[in-house]
Amino acid sequence: MVLLKSIPGSLGSEIIDFSLKGIDGKVHSPSDYKDSGILIVIFMCNHCPYVKAVIGRFVKFQEAYLSKGVRLIGINSNDTDAYPDDSFENMILFSKERSMNFSYLIDDMQNIAKAYDAVCTPDIYVYDKERKLRYRGRYDDNWQDETKVKSVDLEKAVINLLNNEEINFEQIPSLGCSIKWKN
């Protein structure tokens, strides 16, 4: 397992369009979520211990903020030949086992992860209503133990955006496994 940190995003940049197959069998793109005021794109996978540690937090977060117009989208860009635990079939199982309540898409050609400059899992991008990047950072300050979390950075960023406020704190990079690139 290679531990990496996400790289600072180009805040203010526009969302990068994509059309990716979801575990629901449908093709998803950002325009499908145009009614959502905030769109959160998370590069993630099934086998990463960092993702496994926080996936329940993402599920709770989506449950709490869906009615406020916030939508999460998970994208798996890992090489599924080298990492079969991340296969599309296993994405379906992973989602069911963890009661995921947000879209989970496969980027099997890895073009979207490259276009986003995604680095690790999870790598989190938060877009406002105009689909401008406003936050790229960690979920919270303790991926290992939810009971020891002192700062839920993603939630703070979303609250700022919901209140039409600037994100007024340091955006600390996300931490996780490297995306598993194809040779």
Backbone as a chain_set.jsonl record, in Angstrom:
{"seq": "MVLLKSIPGSLGSEIIDFSLKGIDGKVHSPSDYKDSGILIVIFMCNHCPYVKAVIGRFVKFQEAYLSKGVRLIGINSNDTDAYPDDSFENMILFSKERSMNFSYLIDDMQNIAKAYDAVCTPDIYVYDKERKLRYRGRYDDNWQDETKVKSVDLEKAVINLLNNEEINFEQIPSLGCSIKWKN", "coords": {"N": [[0.843, -1.173, 0.0], [0.707, 2.086, -0.997], [1.037, 5.146, 0.459], [-0.445, 8.213, -0.104], [-0.929, 11.788, -0.486], [-3.602, 13.925, -1.43], [-3.338, 16.336, -4.079], [-3.168, 19.917, -4.064], [-6.056, 21.388, -5.401], [-7.137, 23.185, -8.342], [-8.648, 25.657, -7.293], [-11.76, 27.095, -8.008], [-11.811, 26.242, -10.6], [-13.645, 24.763, -13.342], [-15.98, 22.03, -13.228], [-15.005, 18.874, -14.46], [-16.27, 17.249, -17.187], [-17.877, 14.055, -17.48], [-18.858, 10.758, -18.51], [-19.895, 8.009, -17.129], [-20.316, 4.553, -16.308], [-22.529, 3.434, -13.842], [-23.025, 1.485, -10.817], [-25.651, 0.946, -10.856], [-26.239, 0.358, -13.417], [-26.729, 2.409, -15.144], [-25.618, 5.221, -17.145], [-23.767, 7.887, -15.913], [-23.408, 11.424, -15.543], [-22.077, 14.7, -14.701], [-24.126, 16.537, -15.343], [-26.45, 15.173, -14.822], [-26.991, 15.707, -12.233], [-27.85, 18.269, -11.929], [-29.785, 19.57, -10.424], [-28.818, 19.571, -7.898], [-27.35, 21.553, -5.441], [-24.781, 21.38, -4.496], [-22.133, 19.401, -5.517], [-20.304, 16.55, -4.913], [-17.45, 14.914, -5.749], [-15.866, 11.889, -5.395], [-12.97, 10.151, -5.59], [-12.464, 6.817, -5.246], [-12.245, 3.417, -3.981], [-12.715, -0.146, -3.586], [-10.94, -1.734, -2.057], [-9.144, -0.246, -0.53], [-7.807, 0.57, 2.638], [-8.151, 3.084, 3.783], [-10.411, 4.148, 2.52], [-12.25, 2.183, 3.315], [-12.281, 2.726, 6.026], [-13.578, 5.198, 6.185], [-15.932, 5.056, 4.719], [-18.457, 4.595, 5.86], [-18.852, 7.045, 7.078], [-19.139, 8.715, 4.876], [-21.579, 7.71, 3.925], [-23.318, 8.374, 6.063], [-23.024, 11.133, 5.932], [-24.092, 11.708, 3.359], [-26.723, 10.961, 3.818], [-27.46, 12.868, 5.742], [-27.213, 15.285, 4.329], [-28.487, 15.185, 1.855], [-31.135, 16.15, 1.576], [-30.605, 18.81, 1.646], [-29.657, 19.447, -0.771], [-27.2, 18.372, -1.524], [-25.038, 16.22, -3.194], [-23.291, 13.173, -3.426], [-20.84, 11.501, -5.384], [-19.233, 8.569, -6.093], [-16.233, 7.48, -7.602], [-14.528, 4.882, -9.081], [-11.38, 4.322, -10.15], [-9.372, 2.486, -10.296], [-7.022, 0.012, -11.534], [-8.549, -2.733, -12.463], [-7.796, -5.218, -13.349], [-5.31, -5.79, -12.228], [-6.041, -5.407, -9.621], [-8.366, -7.128, -8.586], [-10.248, -7.016, -6.514], [-11.41, -4.591, -6.795], [-13.123, -4.729, -8.901], [-15.943, -4.226, -11.152], [-18.128, -5.875, -10.486], [-17.479, -6.416, -7.817], [-17.645, -3.838, -6.862], [-20.39, -3.478, -6.8], [-21.102, -5.334, -4.811], [-19.619, -4.264, -2.635], [-20.891, -1.807, -2.32], [-23.492, -2.619, -1.573], [-22.958, -4.05, 0.809], [-22.133, -2.009, 2.449], [-24.222, -0.333, 2.556], [-24.389, 1.851, 0.766], [-25.491, 5.017, -0.253], [-25.242, 6.62, -2.425], [-24.259, 7.421, -5.813], [-22.095, 5.159, -7.516], [-19.459, 4.842, -9.572], [-17.673, 3.5, -12.426], [-14.481, 4.063, -13.709], [-13.091, 2.79, -15.956], [-11.223, 3.165, -17.997], [-9.551, 4.997, -16.924], [-9.369, 7.641, -17.655], [-10.824, 9.758, -16.564], [-9.941, 10.038, -13.917], [-7.319, 10.8, -14.483], [-7.8, 13.229, -15.833], [-8.825, 14.756, -13.777], [-6.633, 14.929, -12.171], [-6.482, 13.185, -10.045], [-5.217, 11.502, -7.199], [-5.184, 9.822, -4.93], [-7.031, 7.452, -2.86], [-9.382, 8.002, -0.468], [-10.038, 10.744, -2.717], [-11.153, 13.898, -2.691], [-13.452, 16.144, -4.15], [-15.161, 19.161, -4.147], [-17.866, 20.782, -5.536], [-19.546, 23.806, -6.265], [-22.828, 25.331, -6.87], [-22.516, 26.511, -9.373], [-20.794, 24.791, -10.393], [-18.087, 25.054, -9.843], [-14.885, 24.341, -8.561], [-14.528, 24.244, -5.163], [-13.549, 23.121, -2.874], [-10.968, 20.927, -2.017], [-9.929, 18.414, -0.297], [-9.368, 16.726, 2.822], [-11.629, 14.371, 4.448], [-12.027, 14.341, 7.259], [-10.196, 14.863, 10.35], [-9.225, 12.466, 11.409], [-8.872, 9.557, 10.209], [-8.659, 7.014, 11.201], [-10.044, 6.648, 13.639], [-13.152, 7.382, 14.356], [-14.262, 8.375, 16.699], [-12.391, 10.069, 17.696], [-12.307, 12.306, 16.159], [-11.805, 15.711, 15.572], [-12.183, 17.718, 13.79], [-14.319, 18.071, 11.194], [-13.73, 18.44, 8.208], [-14.801, 18.333, 5.541], [-17.561, 18.595, 6.008], [-17.599, 21.127, 7.238], [-16.776, 22.713, 5.058], [-18.909, 22.296, 3.265], [-21.043, 23.35, 4.741], [-20.239, 26.046, 4.821], [-20.53, 26.632, 2.055], [-23.275, 26.109, 1.672], [-24.282, 28.201, 3.141], [-23.634, 30.286, 1.546], [-21.065, 31.298, 1.896], [-17.542, 31.989, 1.928], [-15.048, 29.426, 1.915], [-13.353, 29.237, 4.757], [-11.025, 28.214, 5.942], [-7.957, 26.341, 6.266], [-7.332, 24.112, 3.621], [-6.715, 20.944, 3.991], [-4.863, 18.316, 2.577], [-6.339, 15.243, 1.403], [-5.805, 11.893, 2.526], [-4.56, 8.775, 1.523], [-4.577, 5.544, -0.174], [-2.624, 5.049, -3.131], [-3.926, 5.718, -6.401], [-4.43, 2.96, -8.441], [-2.744, 2.612, -11.176], [-2.948, 1.62, -14.607], [-0.545, -0.223, -16.506]], "CA": [[0.0, 0.0, 0.0], [1.452, 3.332, -1.095], [0.289, 6.23, 1.072], [-0.274, 9.493, -0.791], [-1.834, 12.891, -0.159], [-4.133, 14.601, -2.611], [-2.633, 17.573, -4.402], [-4.11, 21.04, -4.049], [-6.791, 21.558, -6.645], [-7.241, 24.531, -8.899], [-9.905, 26.18, -6.791], [-12.428, 27.95, -8.978], [-11.877, 25.608, -11.919], [-14.934, 24.144, -13.644], [-16.046, 20.572, -13.135], [-14.626, 18.168, -15.68], [-17.399, 16.404, -17.565], [-17.633, 12.628, -17.671], [-19.985, 9.846, -18.696], [-19.383, 6.753, -16.585], [-21.31, 3.564, -15.911], [-22.703, 3.244, -12.413], [-23.401, 0.135, -10.397], [-27.081, 0.799, -11.152], [-26.343, 0.029, -14.835], [-26.955, 3.631, -15.92], [-24.476, 6.101, -17.376], [-23.92, 9.11, -15.118], [-22.549, 12.575, -15.833], [-22.408, 15.792, -13.777], [-25.388, 17.193, -15.698], [-27.546, 14.414, -14.215], [-27.155, 16.189, -10.868], [-27.957, 19.727, -12.054], [-30.667, 20.091, -9.386], [-28.092, 19.589, -6.628], [-26.586, 22.782, -5.259], [-23.382, 21.022, -4.255], [-21.795, 18.078, -6.036], [-19.034, 16.084, -4.351], [-16.874, 13.797, -6.489], [-14.889, 11.196, -4.55], [-12.255, 9.022, -6.186], [-12.423, 5.818, -4.186], [-12.23, 2.038, -4.46], [-13.232, -1.106, -2.612], [-9.966, -2.436, -1.217], [-8.296, 0.679, 0.232], [-8.176, 0.653, 4.056], [-8.584, 4.454, 4.102], [-11.802, 4.227, 2.078], [-13.039, 1.322, 4.197], [-12.398, 3.383, 7.336], [-14.461, 6.377, 6.166], [-17.109, 4.898, 3.862], [-19.644, 4.789, 6.689], [-18.999, 8.491, 7.3], [-19.714, 9.254, 3.636], [-22.987, 7.297, 3.886], [-24.03, 9.236, 7.027], [-22.978, 12.492, 5.397], [-25.072, 11.807, 2.278], [-28.041, 10.901, 4.441], [-27.721, 14.13, 6.433], [-27.185, 16.469, 3.469], [-29.223, 15.009, 0.602], [-32.295, 17.054, 1.554], [-30.092, 20.177, 1.515], [-29.191, 19.609, -2.139], [-25.81, 17.929, -1.641], [-24.957, 14.865, -3.762], [-21.987, 12.53, -3.537], [-20.618, 10.537, -6.458], [-17.979, 7.851, -5.967], [-15.662, 7.006, -8.866], [-13.434, 3.922, -8.929], [-10.507, 4.374, -11.328], [-8.267, 1.538, -10.154], [-6.791, -1.068, -12.491], [-9.266, -3.882, -11.909], [-7.099, -6.457, -13.708], [-4.278, -5.987, -11.208], [-6.709, -5.348, -8.317], [-9.717, -7.65, -8.833], [-11.175, -6.611, -5.45], [-12.031, -3.344, -7.221], [-13.894, -4.976, -10.12], [-17.305, -3.693, -11.181], [-18.967, -6.787, -9.716], [-17.171, -6.199, -6.405], [-18.179, -2.512, -6.511], [-21.804, -3.697, -6.467], [-21.118, -5.989, -3.494], [-19.106, -3.296, -1.665], [-21.949, -0.825, -2.11], [-24.576, -3.251, -0.816], [-22.475, -4.385, 2.149], [-21.953, -0.781, 3.235], [-25.468, 0.454, 2.421], [-24.055, 3.122, 0.114], [-26.667, 5.756, -0.682], [-24.841, 7.543, -3.481], [-23.825, 6.771, -7.05], [-20.741, 4.609, -7.531], [-19.187, 4.726, -11.0], [-16.383, 2.915, -12.817], [-13.661, 4.788, -14.688], [-12.207, 1.685, -16.324], [-10.129, 3.633, -18.86], [-8.774, 5.886, -16.058], [-9.281, 8.973, -18.26], [-11.414, 10.773, -15.694], [-8.993, 10.254, -12.816], [-6.195, 11.587, -15.021], [-8.266, 14.586, -16.125], [-9.004, 15.429, -12.488], [-5.385, 14.846, -11.411], [-6.728, 12.425, -8.819], [-3.98, 10.893, -6.736], [-5.339, 8.804, -3.894], [-8.383, 7.064, -2.483], [-10.287, 8.88, -1.2], [-9.624, 12.072, -3.179], [-12.464, 14.548, -2.603], [-13.626, 17.398, -4.875], [-16.476, 19.737, -3.852], [-18.259, 21.783, -6.521], [-20.72, 24.594, -5.901], [-23.955, 25.304, -7.809], [-21.99, 26.862, -10.702], [-19.862, 23.688, -10.68], [-16.714, 25.511, -9.657], [-14.221, 23.637, -7.473], [-14.413, 25.109, -3.99], [-12.837, 22.423, -1.807], [-10.311, 19.655, -2.308], [-9.189, 18.101, 0.913], [-9.705, 15.527, 3.593], [-12.966, 14.271, 5.027], [-11.893, 14.828, 8.629], [-8.818, 14.833, 10.853], [-8.819, 11.185, 11.983], [-9.465, 8.483, 9.418], [-8.571, 5.745, 11.918], [-10.957, 6.521, 14.777], [-14.185, 8.416, 14.248], [-14.542, 8.952, 18.015], [-11.342, 11.041, 18.014], [-12.359, 13.393, 15.185], [-11.993, 17.058, 16.122], [-12.511, 18.637, 12.704], [-14.931, 17.429, 10.032], [-13.432, 19.474, 7.216], [-15.747, 18.299, 4.43], [-18.824, 19.163, 6.476], [-17.403, 22.573, 7.406], [-16.745, 23.316, 3.721], [-20.263, 22.249, 2.722], [-21.851, 24.334, 5.479], [-19.875, 27.363, 4.274], [-21.133, 26.795, 0.734], [-24.73, 26.201, 1.83], [-24.557, 29.532, 3.689], [-23.083, 31.257, 0.588], [-19.863, 31.868, 2.494], [-16.258, 31.459, 1.469], [-14.433, 28.413, 2.778], [-12.453, 30.114, 5.493], [-10.039, 27.46, 6.708], [-6.959, 25.662, 5.433], [-7.764, 22.855, 3.011], [-5.66, 19.953, 4.224], [-5.037, 17.228, 1.608], [-6.835, 13.926, 1.778], [-4.752, 10.899, 2.69], [-5.056, 7.462, 1.153], [-3.798, 4.687, -1.069], [-2.466, 5.567, -4.485], [-4.753, 5.122, -7.443], [-3.683, 1.87, -9.076], [-2.721, 2.915, -12.612], [-2.604, 0.552, -15.546], [0.787, -0.057, -17.121]], "C": [[0.891, 1.239, 0.0], [0.566, 4.443, -0.57], [0.601, 7.541, 0.361], [-1.237, 10.515, -0.237], [-2.341, 13.48, -1.459], [-3.341, 15.877, -2.841], [-3.632, 18.721, -4.387], [-4.764, 21.205, -5.419], [-6.754, 22.992, -7.118], [-8.596, 25.087, -8.489], [-10.47, 27.185, -7.778], [-12.522, 27.346, -10.363], [-13.226, 24.914, -12.09], [-14.838, 22.625, -13.524], [-15.677, 19.976, -14.496], [-15.74, 17.173, -15.985], [-16.954, 14.95, -17.7], [-18.953, 11.935, -17.949], [-19.476, 8.466, -18.305], [-20.524, 5.853, -16.143], [-21.323, 3.409, -14.392], [-23.098, 1.822, -12.089], [-24.894, -0.117, -10.593], [-27.322, 0.468, -12.624], [-26.563, 1.234, -15.731], [-25.647, 4.387, -16.104], [-24.757, 7.423, -16.667], [-22.956, 10.182, -15.611], [-22.933, 13.697, -14.868], [-23.751, 16.46, -14.08], [-26.601, 16.446, -15.142], [-27.884, 14.925, -12.813], [-27.334, 17.708, -10.837], [-28.867, 20.345, -10.991], [-30.001, 20.145, -8.014], [-27.242, 20.859, -6.549], [-25.105, 22.536, -5.049], [-23.185, 19.591, -4.746], [-20.4, 17.714, -5.536], [-18.604, 14.836, -5.103], [-15.765, 13.2, -5.632], [-14.26, 10.069, -5.353], [-11.997, 8.039, -5.052], [-12.33, 4.425, -4.807], [-12.729, 1.137, -3.343], [-12.183, -1.577, -1.61], [-9.142, -1.527, -0.303], [-8.73, 0.766, 1.697], [-8.641, 2.06, 4.46], [-10.04, 4.656, 3.7], [-12.684, 3.404, 3.006], [-13.277, 1.986, 5.552], [-13.407, 4.522, 7.328], [-15.743, 6.192, 5.369], [-18.409, 5.074, 4.65], [-19.908, 6.261, 6.969], [-19.584, 9.164, 6.058], [-21.216, 8.926, 3.553], [-23.812, 8.175, 4.832], [-24.107, 10.673, 6.525], [-24.023, 12.667, 4.297], [-26.485, 11.806, 2.839], [-28.411, 12.245, 5.073], [-27.894, 15.308, 5.478], [-27.934, 16.329, 2.145], [-30.387, 15.997, 0.499], [-31.878, 18.522, 1.44], [-29.503, 20.427, 0.126], [-27.743, 19.237, -2.363], [-25.808, 16.484, -2.14], [-23.511, 14.413, -3.815], [-21.992, 11.596, -4.738], [-19.266, 9.885, -6.188], [-17.523, 7.362, -7.33], [-14.475, 6.097, -8.549], [-12.635, 3.909, -10.233], [-9.379, 3.352, -11.273], [-8.224, 0.513, -11.284], [-7.409, -2.34, -11.917], [-8.662, -5.215, -12.329], [-6.063, -6.787, -12.642], [-4.881, -6.043, -9.799], [-8.156, -5.81, -8.464], [-10.719, -7.329, -7.722], [-11.94, -5.347, -5.844], [-12.86, -3.503, -8.496], [-15.303, -4.39, -10.004], [-18.251, -4.563, -10.349], [-18.738, -6.6, -8.219], [-17.584, -4.81, -5.939], [-19.646, -2.646, -6.08], [-21.913, -4.317, -5.07], [-20.693, -5.02, -2.392], [-20.198, -2.293, -1.303], [-23.086, -1.41, -1.267], [-24.159, -3.521, 0.624], [-22.386, -3.156, 3.045], [-23.14, 0.169, 3.136], [-25.213, 1.823, 1.807], [-25.321, 3.738, -0.485], [-26.314, 6.843, -1.697], [-24.307, 6.755, -4.669], [-22.371, 6.323, -6.944], [-20.457, 4.208, -8.977], [-17.818, 4.11, -11.25], [-15.755, 3.746, -13.923], [-12.625, 3.795, -15.199], [-11.073, 2.08, -17.258], [-9.195, 4.597, -18.13], [-8.638, 7.311, -16.605], [-9.787, 10.061, -17.329], [-10.49, 11.066, -14.513], [-7.803, 11.087, -13.284], [-6.609, 13.022, -15.287], [-8.42, 15.409, -14.839], [-7.692, 15.567, -11.709], [-5.602, 14.173, -10.056], [-5.466, 11.637, -8.477], [-4.233, 9.678, -5.85], [-6.813, 8.459, -3.693], [-8.491, 7.15, -0.962], [-9.632, 10.207, -1.584], [-10.934, 12.823, -3.432], [-12.451, 15.914, -3.281], [-15.036, 17.916, -4.607], [-16.733, 20.89, -4.819], [-19.528, 22.495, -6.067], [-21.78, 24.542, -6.998], [-23.51, 25.644, -9.232], [-20.989, 25.831, -11.193], [-18.421, 24.171, -10.792], [-16.139, 24.769, -8.453], [-13.993, 24.601, -6.312], [-13.63, 24.464, -2.859], [-12.225, 21.157, -2.377], [-9.441, 19.34, -1.111], [-9.721, 16.857, 1.585], [-11.151, 15.552, 4.067], [-12.954, 14.841, 6.443], [-10.457, 14.612, 9.093], [-8.41, 13.523, 11.518], [-9.511, 10.049, 11.251], [-9.535, 7.173, 10.201], [-9.652, 5.566, 12.977], [-11.947, 7.682, 14.774], [-14.463, 9.087, 15.593], [-13.517, 10.019, 18.406], [-11.308, 12.22, 17.04], [-12.626, 14.709, 15.902], [-12.436, 18.048, 15.053], [-13.047, 17.863, 11.5], [-14.868, 18.442, 8.885], [-14.424, 19.499, 6.056], [-17.067, 18.94, 4.844], [-18.704, 20.675, 6.675], [-17.438, 23.287, 6.059], [-18.152, 23.372, 3.132], [-21.168, 23.249, 3.438], [-21.534, 25.746, 5.004], [-20.577, 27.609, 2.945], [-22.653, 26.912, 0.82], [-25.156, 27.569, 2.35], [-24.037, 30.657, 2.782], [-21.891, 32.022, 1.153], [-18.623, 31.263, 1.846], [-15.79, 30.37, 2.433], [-13.256, 29.103, 3.446], [-11.465, 29.367, 6.388], [-9.089, 26.761, 5.742], [-7.509, 24.34, 4.917], [-6.604, 21.87, 3.073], [-5.899, 18.769, 3.293], [-5.62, 15.961, 2.227], [-5.646, 12.971, 1.808], [-5.315, 9.555, 2.286], [-4.099, 6.681, 0.283], [-3.687, 5.345, -2.433], [-3.509, 4.953, -5.391], [-3.88, 4.102, -8.161], [-3.788, 2.017, -10.605], [-2.377, 1.68, -13.428], [-1.234, 0.826, -16.132], [0.669, 0.499, -18.523]], "O": [[1.724, 1.416, 0.888], [-0.53, 4.665, -1.084], [1.762, 7.932, 0.237], [-2.233, 10.171, 0.399], [-1.624, 13.535, -2.458], [-2.749, 16.43, -1.915], [-4.814, 18.52, -4.666], [-4.097, 21.164, -6.453], [-6.381, 23.899, -6.373], [-9.568, 25.003, -9.239], [-9.745, 28.022, -8.315], [-13.234, 27.871, -11.22], [-13.867, 24.527, -11.112], [-13.775, 22.028, -13.694], [-16.011, 20.531, -15.543], [-16.104, 16.356, -15.14], [-15.793, 14.666, -17.997], [-20.026, 12.463, -17.657], [-18.726, 7.834, -19.048], [-21.559, 6.322, -15.669], [-20.281, 3.274, -13.751], [-23.462, 1.047, -12.973], [-25.351, -1.257, -10.507], [-28.469, 0.312, -13.044], [-26.581, 1.098, -16.955], [-24.7, 4.224, -15.335], [-25.836, 8.0, -16.802], [-21.84, 9.889, -16.038], [-24.01, 13.65, -14.274], [-24.439, 16.901, -13.161], [-27.674, 17.034, -15.006], [-28.944, 14.608, -12.272], [-27.009, 18.357, -9.843], [-28.732, 21.53, -10.688], [-30.563, 20.705, -7.073], [-26.509, 21.187, -7.482], [-24.272, 23.379, -5.382], [-23.967, 18.695, -4.431], [-19.444, 18.469, -5.711], [-19.304, 13.824, -5.097], [-14.848, 13.899, -5.199], [-14.95, 9.132, -5.752], [-11.394, 8.382, -4.035], [-12.336, 4.287, -6.03], [-13.121, 1.614, -2.278], [-12.498, -1.796, -0.44], [-8.499, -2.023, 0.622], [-9.904, 1.013, 1.972], [-9.442, 2.203, 5.384], [-10.816, 5.259, 4.441], [-13.741, 3.865, 3.436], [-14.341, 1.83, 6.151], [-14.033, 4.794, 8.353], [-16.575, 7.1, 5.346], [-19.364, 5.655, 4.135], [-21.061, 6.677, 7.083], [-20.416, 10.065, 6.164], [-22.019, 9.771, 3.156], [-24.878, 8.663, 4.456], [-25.129, 11.342, 6.678], [-24.758, 13.654, 4.294], [-27.341, 12.565, 2.385], [-29.548, 12.701, 4.95], [-28.643, 16.238, 5.779], [-28.0, 17.294, 1.384], [-30.596, 16.607, -0.549], [-32.714, 19.383, 1.165], [-28.921, 21.481, -0.129], [-27.115, 19.734, -3.298], [-26.493, 15.627, -1.58], [-22.621, 15.171, -4.199], [-23.008, 10.983, -5.066], [-18.258, 10.582, -6.067], [-18.332, 6.883, -8.125], [-13.543, 6.489, -7.845], [-13.152, 3.532, -11.286], [-8.507, 3.364, -12.141], [-9.24, 0.194, -11.902], [-6.86, -2.948, -10.999], [-8.978, -6.245, -11.734], [-5.955, -7.933, -12.206], [-4.306, -6.649, -8.895], [-9.073, -4.988, -8.466], [-11.926, -7.366, -7.962], [-13.0, -5.066, -5.286], [-13.256, -2.507, -9.102], [-15.785, -4.099, -8.909], [-19.076, -4.045, -9.597], [-19.689, -6.622, -7.437], [-17.849, -4.612, -4.753], [-20.082, -2.01, -5.121], [-22.718, -3.876, -4.25], [-21.326, -4.958, -1.338], [-20.402, -1.973, -0.132], [-23.58, -0.755, -0.35], [-24.919, -3.252, 1.554], [-22.547, -3.256, 4.262], [-23.075, 1.318, 3.573], [-25.751, 2.831, 2.267], [-26.112, 3.057, -1.137], [-27.007, 7.854, -1.808], [-23.95, 5.583, -4.549], [-21.532, 7.011, -6.363], [-21.132, 3.342, -9.534], [-16.922, 4.183, -10.408], [-16.391, 4.083, -14.922], [-11.434, 3.928, -14.918], [-10.054, 1.391, -17.306], [-8.153, 4.971, -18.668], [-7.865, 8.104, -16.067], [-9.242, 11.165, -17.306], [-10.287, 12.227, -14.156], [-7.336, 11.973, -12.568], [-5.849, 13.945, -14.997], [-8.171, 16.615, -14.831], [-7.652, 16.256, -10.69], [-4.987, 14.544, -9.056], [-4.747, 11.17, -9.361], [-3.585, 8.642, -5.997], [-7.706, 9.08, -4.269], [-7.774, 6.45, -0.247], [-8.779, 10.723, -0.861], [-11.727, 12.427, -4.287], [-11.57, 16.737, -3.031], [-16.008, 17.19, -4.815], [-15.949, 21.835, -4.916], [-20.458, 21.874, -5.553], [-21.637, 23.784, -7.957], [-24.071, 25.119, -10.195], [-20.407, 25.974, -12.268], [-17.661, 23.774, -11.675], [-16.823, 24.589, -7.445], [-13.349, 25.639, -6.464], [-13.106, 25.156, -1.985], [-12.869, 20.413, -3.117], [-8.367, 19.914, -0.928], [-10.43, 16.05, 0.984], [-11.805, 16.595, 4.085], [-13.759, 15.707, 6.785], [-9.6, 14.218, 8.302], [-7.348, 13.464, 12.137], [-10.604, 9.629, 11.63], [-10.368, 6.317, 9.906], [-10.127, 4.451, 13.193], [-11.613, 8.808, 15.143], [-14.861, 10.251, 15.625], [-13.748, 10.787, 19.34], [-10.39, 13.039, 17.087], [-13.538, 14.818, 16.721], [-13.001, 19.096, 15.368], [-12.32, 17.096, 10.869], [-15.814, 19.188, 8.632], [-14.845, 20.575, 5.631], [-17.625, 19.745, 4.098], [-19.616, 21.42, 6.316], [-18.058, 24.343, 5.93], [-18.543, 24.39, 2.56], [-21.975, 23.922, 2.796], [-22.441, 26.554, 4.805], [-21.154, 28.675, 2.733], [-23.252, 27.726, 0.117], [-26.249, 28.045, 2.045], [-24.0, 31.822, 3.18], [-21.729, 33.22, 0.923], [-18.665, 30.166, 1.289], [-16.106, 30.402, 3.622], [-12.292, 29.5, 2.791], [-11.116, 29.844, 7.467], [-9.384, 26.612, 4.556], [-8.077, 23.55, 5.672], [-5.646, 21.959, 2.305], [-7.019, 18.263, 3.22], [-5.418, 15.663, 3.404], [-4.614, 13.224, 1.186], [-6.437, 9.219, 2.664], [-2.968, 7.097, 0.035], [-4.564, 6.11, -2.836], [-3.93, 3.814, -5.189], [-2.713, 4.37, -8.45], [-4.769, 1.609, -11.226], [-1.616, 0.816, -12.994], [-0.815, 1.978, -16.241], [1.68, 0.704, -19.193]]}, "num_chains": 1, "name": "protein.A"}
